[in-house]
Amino acid sequence: QVQLVESGGGLVQPGGSLRLSCAASGIIFSAYRLGWYRQAPGKQRELVATITSRGSTMYAHSVKDRFTISRDNAKNTVYLQMNSLKPEDTAVYYCNAHEGIFDAWGQGTLVTVSS
């Protein structure tokens, strides 16, 4: 059974940092493209960042140069380091694992950026 479990969300002040983690089980982790998505209240889910099995990364324009996605295949974990956070980064952040027709999602972790 595939499981993706996010952690690391919380309340942070503007300009602060958080690191999200997503631990995976039930898949051959190293073979999958991994991603972080987010959904703000009243908005559609949007892509934040992805990292391929080879380590190539892609970022949404709104987070480029502030967020960093990385993966540790030995720990079956993908991370999202978020720096210089803004109020508009407030959202539920979801972890995704994708390969071919296979798609798995975590339950999400809430990030609130507010003073």
Order of alpha helices (4+ residues) and beta strands (2+ residues): beta-beta-beta-beta-beta-beta-beta-beta-beta-beta-beta
